[in-house]
């Protein structure tokens, strides 16, 4: 069986394909490298298809988070199938680049080949994540040259999965309280906390469990911490010092967030939102944040592949 046949006959979400490719690389490093290059080409094609989708108005009757999700799977499969045809020539160039460490006239080193395949497989599975995390095509170009940015993307994707696993039960509980899909709440907490990496901390470094950036107003009776933050005044970013609430757990953070949305009249338009874009816009219009791009940032996380892959992982 040819390497390209193995790649073409697998569904893009078939996890067994990854194991098959690793076996192929061990048995035939040069053939495995060729197949890895094809997958890298598929990743590039997928990014091109995604850019085309993003440039097309998506306000039709059938447009939703669910249809966008299955459309992205279809595009991944299409990109994989196109890459096996070898008509674009990207794979050949990528194969030459990936094999740059091969000693002339000698077989490709198995360890190096395995590392190359791993990076390429990760690239295919996290292409959309790379775009969402910033850098887009430039991140891919750098990966072809060094592979370092792809490793960073893997770490980011893994961190997102860990974050979702840690807070998911509390998001589900809060979801039932305000009638908003749990993944929207995960996305909101991810935006405010940098997927848990930029969570507000107390002066001694201890966690505040404040995942939503909720401030400690005059009616707050619990503990608080004062930290620098960025606020926008007339669209201009300014640094100020604000007090934020301190919770005893993530569960408490989500419950307080749900109570805030449910009991504060200004957030009434947020309750029961089932559309990710409308949810994000309602939060901004209700004055949740002063950043003029807040709804856009939150909307991109909700509809982005980083969240989908983190929840699937």
C-alpha positions as a printed NumPy array, in Angstrom:
array([[  0.   ,   0.   ,   0.   ],
       [  1.338,   3.409,  -0.92 ],
       [  1.727,   6.088,   1.736],
       [ -0.717,   8.387,  -0.041],
       [ -3.291,   5.568,  -0.206],
       [ -3.068,   5.059,   3.539],
       [ -3.665,   8.757,   4.093],
       [ -6.528,   9.075,   1.592],
       [ -8.539,   6.125,   2.876],
       [ -8.872,   7.35 ,   6.44 ],
       [-11.509,   9.624,   7.88 ],
       [ -9.866,  12.773,   9.202],
       [-11.083,  12.145,  12.782],
       [-10.026,   8.48 ,  12.828],
       [ -7.578,   8.22 ,  15.724],
       [ -6.296,   4.876,  14.412],
       [ -4.771,   6.737,  11.459],
       [ -2.201,   8.296,  13.766],
       [ -1.064,   4.892,  15.025],
       [ -0.939,   3.561,  11.462],
       [  1.263,   6.445,  10.424],
       [  3.679,   5.859,  13.285],
       [  3.983,   2.204,  12.291],
       [  4.53 ,   3.259,   8.688],
       [  7.32 ,   5.606,   9.727],
       [  9.105,   2.919,  11.726],
       [  8.895,   0.431,   8.881],
       [  9.654,   2.874,   6.078],
       [ 11.059,   6.217,   7.354],
       [ 11.367,   7.742,   3.906],
       [  7.821,   6.752,   2.939],
       [  6.563,   7.969,   6.311],
       [  8.22 ,  11.32 ,   5.761],
       [  6.464,  11.616,   2.412],
       [  3.152,  10.921,   4.095],
       [  3.942,  13.436,   6.845],
       [  4.58 ,  16.087,   4.199],
       [  1.199,  15.31 ,   2.648],
       [ -0.476,  15.853,   5.988],
       [  1.322,  19.158,   6.4  ],
       [  0.017,  20.189,   2.976],
       [ -3.445,  19.172,   4.126],
       [ -3.063,  21.458,   7.131],
       [ -2.157,  24.396,   4.899],
       [ -5.117,  23.679,   2.638],
       [ -7.397,  23.511,   5.648],
       [ -6.24 ,  26.939,   6.785],
       [ -6.904,  28.314,   3.304],
       [-10.418,  26.831,   3.329],
       [-11.044,  28.288,   6.78 ],
       [ -9.988,  31.739,   5.58 ],
       [-12.407,  31.438,   2.676],
       [-15.215,  30.4  ,   5.036],
       [-14.468,  33.314,   7.36 ],
       [-14.628,  35.742,   4.43 ],
       [-18.1  ,  34.507,   3.464],
       [-21.16 ,  36.008,   5.243],
       [-22.592,  33.442,   7.661],
       [-25.958,  34.838,   8.635],
       [-28.18 ,  32.323,   6.85 ],
       [-31.103,  30.443,   8.327],
       [-29.039,  27.278,   8.791],
       [-25.987,  29.007,  10.271],
       [-25.151,  27.97 ,  13.854],
       [-22.258,  26.789,  16.006],
       [-23.228,  23.208,  15.154],
       [-23.244,  23.695,  11.379],
       [-19.926,  25.552,  11.575],
       [-18.466,  22.645,  13.55 ],
       [-19.476,  20.005,  10.99 ],
       [-18.446,  22.268,   8.128],
       [-14.97 ,  22.478,   9.648],
       [-14.793,  18.659,   9.73 ],
       [-15.845,  18.525,   6.081],
       [-13.129,  21.046,   5.202],
       [-10.513,  18.983,   7.064],
       [-11.514,  15.883,   5.098],
       [-11.503,  17.812,   1.82 ],
       [ -8.067,  19.249,   2.551],
       [ -6.729,  15.775,   3.377],
       [ -8.121,  14.313,   0.163],
       [ -6.737,  17.163,  -1.941],
       [ -3.291,  16.789,  -0.407],
       [ -3.106,  13.114,  -1.459],
       [ -3.576,  14.061,  -5.119],
       [ -0.219,  15.856,  -5.171],
       [ -1.337,  18.468,  -7.682],
       [ -0.383,  21.559,  -5.699],
       [  3.24 ,  20.659,  -5.049],
       [  3.347,  21.863,  -1.448],
       [  4.007,  18.371,  -0.074],
       [  7.122,  17.887,  -2.169],
       [  8.621,  21.17 ,  -0.948],
       [  7.68 ,  20.381,   2.649],
       [  9.17 ,  16.89 ,   2.35 ],
       [ 12.474,  18.396,   1.254],
       [ 12.41 ,  20.826,   4.187],
       [ 11.483,  18.211,   6.772],
       [ 14.262,  15.965,   5.514],
       [ 16.867,  18.685,   5.822],
       [ 18.77 ,  16.811,   8.556],
       [ 19.194,  13.674,   6.502],
       [ 22.807,  12.832,   5.732],
       [ 23.356,  12.577,   1.997],
       [ 23.21 ,   8.946,   0.835],
       [ 22.21 ,   7.646,   4.297],
       [ 18.811,   6.425,   5.528],
       [ 16.697,   8.92 ,   7.437],
       [ 17.313,   8.665,  11.171],
       [ 14.319,   6.934,  12.801],
       [ 14.259,   9.119,  15.91 ],
       [ 14.392,  12.3  ,  13.858],
       [ 11.722,  10.969,  11.55 ],
       [  9.447,  10.097,  14.46 ],
       [  9.833,  13.604,  15.854],
       [  9.091,  15.066,  12.436],
       [  5.949,  12.978,  12.065],
       [  4.767,  13.892,  15.547],
       [  5.13 ,  17.593,  14.831],
       [  3.336,  17.217,  11.525],
       [  0.455,  15.23 ,  12.989],
       [  0.08 ,  17.869,  15.688],
       [  0.082,  20.539,  12.992],
       [ -2.84 ,  18.868,  11.215],
       [ -4.842,  18.465,  14.398],
       [ -4.18 ,  21.999,  15.776],
       [ -4.056,  24.19 ,  12.682],
       [ -7.143,  26.126,  13.71 ],
       [ -5.793,  26.454,  17.232],
       [ -2.652,  28.055,  15.877],
       [ -4.759,  30.688,  14.14 ],
       [ -6.86 ,  31.319,  17.237],
       [ -3.776,  31.654,  19.414],
       [ -2.248,  34.197,  17.057],
       [  0.31 ,  34.112,  14.3  ],
       [ -1.765,  32.228,  11.705],
       [  0.157,  31.501,   8.518],
       [  3.332,  32.946,   9.999],
       [  3.16 ,  30.345,  12.766],
       [  2.94 ,  27.616,  10.129],
       [  5.821,  29.027,   8.079],
       [  7.994,  29.108,  11.173],
       [  6.956,  25.539,  11.996],
       [  8.1  ,  24.33 ,   8.585],
       [ 11.498,  25.872,   9.287],
       [ 12.049,  25.018,  12.948],
       [  9.052,  23.165,  14.427],
       [  9.296,  25.261,  17.601],
       [  6.036,  27.189,  17.226],
       [  4.111,  23.97 ,  16.676],
       [  5.409,  22.691,  20.008],
       [  4.122,  25.899,  21.604],
       [  0.737,  25.34 ,  19.952],
       [  0.615,  21.809,  21.359],
       [  1.276,  23.141,  24.849],
       [ -1.412,  25.773,  24.464],
       [ -3.934,  23.219,  23.204],
       [ -3.076,  20.856,  26.049],
       [ -3.448,  23.669,  28.591],
       [ -6.859,  24.528,  27.177],
       [ -7.989,  20.903,  27.576],
       [ -6.777,  20.831,  31.174],
       [ -8.592,  24.085,  31.862],
       [-11.867,  22.77 ,  30.446],
       [-11.591,  19.507,  32.389],
       [-10.995,  21.455,  35.598],
       [-14.009,  23.741,  35.355],
       [-16.544,  21.861,  33.217],
       [-18.785,  20.558,  36.063],
       [-19.145,  24.09 ,  37.444],
       [-19.876,  25.506,  34.005],
       [-22.678,  22.962,  33.592],
       [-24.146,  23.941,  36.956],
       [-24.038,  27.656,  36.096],
       [-25.453,  26.912,  32.666],
       [-28.613,  25.441,  34.128],
       [-29.047,  28.516,  36.318],
       [-28.955,  31.113,  33.521],
       [-30.052,  29.072,  30.501],
       [-26.84 ,  29.583,  28.516],
       [-24.813,  26.696,  26.995],
       [-21.972,  25.606,  29.272],
       [-19.37 ,  26.027,  26.516],
       [-20.212,  29.75 ,  26.317],
       [-19.387,  30.088,  30.009],
       [-16.15 ,  28.16 ,  29.548],
       [-15.23 ,  30.534,  26.725],
       [-16.031,  33.569,  28.859],
       [-13.88 ,  32.332,  31.723],
       [-11.113,  31.484,  29.227],
       [-11.162,  35.049,  27.884],
       [-11.047,  36.613,  31.328],
       [ -8.393,  34.282,  32.748],
       [ -6.29 ,  33.467,  29.685],
       [ -7.394,  29.815,  29.833],
       [ -6.492,  29.847,  33.524],
       [ -2.957,  31.1  ,  32.982],
       [ -3.677,  34.738,  33.894],
       [ -6.016,  34.142,  36.79 ],
       [ -6.059,  36.989,  39.311],
       [ -3.894,  36.156,  42.309],
       [ -3.522,  37.557,  45.797],
       [ -0.424,  39.45 ,  46.908],
       [  1.089,  36.242,  48.304],
       [  0.5  ,  34.405,  45.029],
       [ -2.435,  32.351,  46.251],
       [ -5.332,  31.827,  43.821],
       [ -8.472,  33.955,  43.972],
       [-10.433,  31.509,  41.775],
       [-11.891,  34.608,  40.089],
       [-12.232,  33.359,  36.515],
       [-14.611,  36.067,  35.287],
       [-12.861,  39.233,  36.417],
       [-15.715,  40.138,  38.767],
       [-14.931,  43.285,  40.728],
       [-15.546,  43.733,  44.445],
       [-18.095,  46.537,  44.561],
       [-19.354,  48.247,  47.682],
       [-21.952,  45.517,  48.25 ],
       [-19.388,  42.701,  48.234],
       [-18.929,  41.272,  51.729],
       [-16.203,  38.744,  50.989],
       [-12.439,  38.95 ,  50.616],
       [-10.915,  41.014,  47.826],
       [ -7.595,  41.774,  46.215],
       [ -6.443,  44.986,  44.527],
       [ -4.526,  44.555,  41.281],
       [ -3.689,  46.629,  38.184],
       [ -6.101,  46.258,  35.292],
       [ -6.807,  47.814,  31.906],
       [ -9.966,  49.827,  31.372],
       [-11.099,  51.657,  28.248],
       [-12.296,  55.244,  28.468],
       [-13.752,  56.552,  25.218],
       [-12.023,  53.67 ,  23.457],
       [ -8.597,  54.486,  24.905],
       [ -6.851,  51.903,  27.111],
       [ -5.85 ,  53.131,  30.564],
       [ -4.231,  51.313,  33.478],
       [ -5.948,  51.542,  36.84 ],
       [ -6.017,  49.706,  40.143],
       [ -9.232,  47.858,  40.973],
       [-10.48 ,  45.51 ,  43.666],
       [-11.599,  42.042,  42.594],
       [-13.515,  39.357,  44.442],
       [-11.729,  36.398,  46.034],
       [-13.484,  33.038,  46.107],
       [-12.787,  29.791,  47.895],
       [-13.104,  27.589,  44.819],
       [-13.908,  27.569,  41.111],
       [-17.355,  26.262,  41.98 ],
       [-17.971,  29.383,  44.064],
       [-16.705,  31.575,  41.224],
       [-19.157,  30.073,  38.731],
       [-22.062,  30.285,  41.175],
       [-21.368,  33.953,  41.888],
       [-21.086,  34.647,  38.156],
       [-24.431,  32.949,  37.541],
       [-26.03 ,  34.955,  40.348],
       [-24.61 ,  38.158,  38.916],
       [-26.045,  37.466,  35.46 ],
       [-29.374,  36.206,  36.812],
       [-30.05 ,  38.832,  39.477],
       [-28.68 ,  42.03 ,  37.934],
       [-31.32 ,  43.591,  35.634],
       [-28.732,  45.033,  33.288],
       [-27.763,  41.492,  32.206],
       [-31.329,  40.419,  31.425],
       [-30.535,  40.226,  27.694],
       [-27.813,  37.651,  28.434],
       [-30.174,  35.164,  30.055],
       [-31.177,  32.251,  27.871],
       [-28.913,  33.174,  24.943],
       [-28.328,  30.177,  22.676],
       [-26.272,  31.912,  19.975],
       [-22.6  ,  32.463,  20.737],
       [-22.312,  35.752,  18.887],
       [-25.443,  37.148,  20.504],
       [-24.261,  36.002,  23.922],
       [-20.974,  37.869,  23.479],
       [-22.66 ,  40.994,  22.146],
       [-25.24 ,  40.996,  24.952],
       [-22.502,  40.883,  27.554],
       [-20.703,  43.846,  26.006],
       [-23.875,  45.863,  25.488],
       [-24.804,  45.22 ,  29.114],
       [-21.55 ,  46.807,  30.221],
       [-19.724,  43.699,  31.398],
       [-16.442,  45.081,  30.048],
       [-15.18 ,  48.385,  28.646],
       [-13.01 ,  46.868,  25.903],
       [-14.645,  47.875,  22.586],
       [-13.47 ,  44.584,  21.052],
       [-14.713,  42.434,  23.929],
       [-17.627,  40.835,  22.083],
       [-15.447,  40.102,  19.066],
       [-12.781,  38.437,  21.221],
       [-15.303,  36.336,  23.102],
       [-17.142,  35.392,  19.922],
       [-13.928,  34.132,  18.34 ],
       [-13.241,  31.881,  21.319],
       [-16.785,  30.496,  21.304],
       [-16.677,  29.634,  17.604],
       [-12.965,  28.781,  17.496],
       [-11.357,  25.383,  17.198],
       [ -9.327,  25.781,  20.396],
       [-12.487,  25.476,  22.478],
       [-13.883,  22.644,  20.33 ],
       [-10.687,  20.654,  20.545],
       [-10.3  ,  21.312,  24.262],
       [-13.824,  20.056,  24.942],
       [-13.312,  17.031,  22.693],
       [-10.027,  16.238,  24.421]])
